[in-house]
Amino acid sequence: MGKISREKFKVHEGVFDEFTLRTLEMMKRKHYFDELGKPIKTGKEGDVYFGYRGDKTLAIKIYRMTSANFKKISQYIVRDYRFRNIKGSLRKVILVWAEKEFRNVALCHKHNISVPYMYKQFNNVIIMDYIFGKMLKDYDLENPKEFFELLIEQLKLVRHEAKLIHGDLSEFNIMVENELPVLIDWGQGMSVKNEADFMELKPMQERDIHNIVFYMNKRYGLELDYNEVFERIENNN
């Protein structure tokens, strides 16, 4: 986990355009982090880096301002009632996307859902706790049934307390820390204000549940029934 040696933040791996550089410099001046480390994870819309503040290890998520999938991101914004009036340039859409992820995670945290604690979002940068665990896809669960039950309880809270749908749930964005699930990557998460919203967004919820049921059945042979799991989450029982 070596640190990137640089004079004021050099452009690194195509992520740090001038706008991002200024954002990082401001956040460092305000002591949200002391040092920027090497990449943890790369993605189509942005990358996650190690960050350090004193003895604390952070994760710093940086959305790209130039190469993001504008069409994909826009559909998750205009369908969310909180952001439906947002229109404009790619830059504006990316900034709203970062704000959306921050707000979704803050809402989850408020309702005791297992998510990384987020300290600050400014422009296209989010600073959060680093999760000392592995992605579900890379982790060998000791008790898959127990883990799945814990995950179902988390998803009930997401649906009925936070009133959100994750929208991109899979073994790639569920972390496992001490055999407990931690839900990450909330930029595409959608708010469900009422039944009409849910009916519009139901395919996203169905896809999320299908993904986790399919994975757990294939990896661990649990023989979970998709319809039963969907009803358990939807009926909160």
N, C-alpha and C positions, 0 to 999 in steps of 0.2 A: 504494500500500500504506500509506495513512495510518493512524494509530493512533486508537483510540477514546478521546476525552477524557472522563474520568469521575472522579467522586470515589468511590473504592472500587469499582468495577464496578456500573454502572447496568444495569437490566434492558434487554436489547437484542434486538429482534426475537423476543421470546417465548421465548428459550432460557434466560435466566438466572433461574430461580426461586430462592428463598432458599437451598435446599440447595446448588444449583450455585454461587451466589455465595460461600457459605462455603468450598466446596471450592476455588474459584479463588483466594480470598484466602489460604487456607492454603498453596497451592502457590506463590503469588507470594512469601509471607513466607519460604518455604524456598528461594527463588531458583531454582525450576525454570524460571521465566520472569520477565522484567522488565516487559514490556508486552504487552497483548493488542491485536491488530490487527483489521482488518475481515474479513468472511467470505470464504473461498476457495470454499466449496462448501456447498450446503444439501441436506438429504435428509429423508426421511420420519421417520427415527429420531433425527436429530441433525444438527449442522452442524460444519464445520471452519473454523477461524479462523487467520489469521496470528498468530504469536507471535514475540517477540524476547527474546533473552538476550545482552546485550552486542552484538557485531556479528553474532551468529548468527541466522538466520531459522528459525523453527520452524513446525510445524503443530500446532494445538491442537484436538483433536476432543472435542466436547461432546455427549453423548447427552441427549436430552430426558427429563425425569422424568415428564412429564405427558401427552405426546401420542404416545408410541411405540406401534407396532403390537404389542400384548401377545401376541396369538395367534401371529403370525409369529415373533416372537423366541423365544417359549416352545418352539416345535417344534424349533428348532435347539439348544436347551439340553437338553431331556429326551432327545433322541436321541443325545447325546454322552455316552459312558460316564463322562467326567470330571465331569459335572455332573448326572447323572440324579437325584440325590437332592435337588436344589434345588427348593424349592417356596416359595410365599409371595406377597407383594404385588408390584405392578408395580415398585415401587422396588427390591426385592430382585432381581427378574429383570433390570432394567436394569443394576444394579451387577455382576451376574454376567456379563452380556453384554459390558460393558467389560473385565472381567477376562479373559474368554474371548478377546477380540480381542488383548489384550496378550500372553497366553500363547501364542496361535497364532503371532504375529509373532516373539516371542522364540525359539520353537522353529524357525521358518524361518531366523532369523538364525544360530542355532547350526549349522545345516546349510548355510550359505553360499548361501541362497536370496536373491534380490534383492528386499528389502522395505525400507521406511523403518525406520531405527533408532528404537526407542521408548525414551524416557528414564524415563518414570514414568506409572503409572496409579494414580489415586486416585479412589474413588467413580465418578462418571460422566464423568471427564475423563481423556484420554490426551494426553501431550505427546510429540511425535516430530519427527524431522528433516523439514524441508520438501523436497519433491522439485522441483528446478528443471527441470521437463519439462512435457509435455502429456499429456492422456489420449490413448490410442491412437486414439480416434474423431476427434480433432482434429489428428492428426499425419500428415503425408505421408511415409511411409517411403521412403528412398532404395533400400533393398534388401529388399523384403518377404519373399522366400524366406529370406534370411539371418536376418532378425528372427524369423521363425516358427520356424526351427530353434533359435535361442537360447531362445525361449519354451518349446518342447518340452523342452529340457534342464532348464529351471527346473521344469516340471511333473513331470518324472521325479523330481527331488529332493523335491518336495512330496509326491509319492505314496509314494516308497520310502525316503527318509531321514527326513523329518519325519513321515511317515505321516499326512498330512492330505489332506482334500479341501476345496478352496476353497469351493465351494457356491454361488457367485454370480459366476462369472468371465465377463467380457465386455469389450468395447472401452471400457466406462465405468470399469472398475477395474483396467485395465492402464495404467500410465504409461510414457512413453517418455522416457528421459533419455540423451542422447548415443547415440541409436539402440539403446539397450539396454532390455529390458523390466524394469519394477519392478511387483511385484504388491501391490495395496493392498486395503483394506476386508476384513478377516479376521474380523469378528465372527461370521459364519455358518459359518466353517470348522469342519469336523468331524474328529475324531480317528478313525483307522482302526486299531483294536487288533489285529484278526484277520480272517480270511476271512469270518466271519459278519457282522462289522461292515460289511465292504466290500459284501457282497451286499445288505445293508439300504440302504446309502448309494449304491450303484451308480448309481441314476437321477440323483443330483446330479452325479457325475463325468461321466456321459453328457451331461447338459445343459451342463456347463462346456465340454466339448470340442466339442460341437455349436455352441455360441455362437461360439467363436473360429474354427472351421473355416468356418462360414457367413459370418462377417464378412470373413475374409481372402479367401475366394473371391469374395464379392460386391464388395468394395472394390478388390481387386488382381488378380482373375482367376487365382488360383493353381491352381485345379482340384485342391484337396486332397481326399483320400478320407477321410471320417469314420472308417470302420472301421479303416483302416490307421493313422491317427493314434491312435485309441483303443488299438489293440494295441501300438503303439510305446511308449506311455506305460505301459501295464499290464505289458508284458513287459520294460520298461526296456532297450530296444535301439534 
